[in-house]
């Protein structure tokens, strides 16, 4: 934190400009040596949030004509003195300017180090820091909107309210423990249980949309499954509107998984086309089938294609039955090739009530609109569109809140069982530690390094 760091904040390559970011205590001194402003008096006034034109030097050698933005700490992104050097967009000018700053005592920034300093200086919490990564990597407008809400602090505010409630509960318990001569009456027990229950319900309210938030951020893991030659690869190609997968009449053409991304509405689908699931003696095909089963277990949604002519006669393979039995709640059945039938009314008594089935034809694009509607409905819990609220959206945050809720439940059970308050405090303290991990009120250096290493250099 005592070092002054420098890094390229724009992608390397040719362009109109490059932006080089400089942050730290020695930033001003480095620029006083290297930068010769056109308006010396304005530069010396040390005014923040100003833009200065001038020439950048390395000793006596002029490197480039630049514009420098000055943002003085603590009112800057990192909380330190930050300067952004706008030079011409070529690799040589940017590299020379960075090297000149290094010679004057700066250090090359590590990935995410500017954002890490912003966190350590209290300019943002971990939810907002992770939202920055999500905003940069967002692939849909919806995921960008969610990241912006998190970046603005609305989710952090809700989490901090619950954290303060838990902190108050812990203070209440410890105050009671500190005065053992005061008998714990039924009123005190009732008040404590109400406080814990309120914190738990508020935590559950935040947790409620976490599944949707994770899907918006990461995409919906969608696996296309079925027996060989039922139309899986054709469905993938139809959804992508391109010939991505090889389609033949030969069973077992697809041996390995094919991964692609598409958008349905504003939801990103991570599509996986798998090998046809059947019994096989072919060692290569068997590997593909094994991978297909693994993909099914990890999927958010399974698109199970069945052959309409086979369904009409009521024939299901053992593999199809297994999928329908084990993954009914996340399976959408597409009864494909109805275009080959004179009529496509079918009895669906072989399906459990949990399974959603569609009459479908990949070839004639029958059922695609209904499929998209069903997928969106599953993402947004019955709605086709949604107004985005601040939502938990990554595994780290979701796991910490789950642990917090579990600890609050244990504390509540302990109170109902009339367990001594010093033992109740153990579970309440655990809940406090877990929710503090979300925003970074309590955090280990290893976690910080893991989060900020996902940033690019210069951010």
ABEGO torsion letter per residue (X at the ends): XABBBBBBABBBEBBABBBBBBBEAAAAAAAAAABBBABAAAAAAGBBGBBBBBBBBBEABBABBBBBBBBBOABBAAGBBBBBBBBBBBAAAAAAAAAAAAAAGBBBBBBGAAAAAAAAAGABBAAAAAAAAAAAABABAAAAAAAAAAAAGAAAAAAAAAAAAAAAAAAAAAAAAABAABBBBAAAAAAAAAAAAAAAAAAAAAAAAAAAAAAAAAEBBBBBBEBBGAGAAAAAAAAAGBBABBBBABBGABABBBBBBBBBEABBBBBBBBBBBBBBABAAAAAAAAAAAAAAAABABBBBBBBAAAAAAGBBBAAAAAAAAAAAAABBBBBBGAAABABABBBAAABBAABBBBBBBAAAGBGAAAAAAAAAAAAAGGBABBBBBBBBABAAAAAAAAAAAAAAAAAAAAAAAGBBAAAAAAAAAAAAAAAAAAAGABBBAAAAAAAAAABBBGX
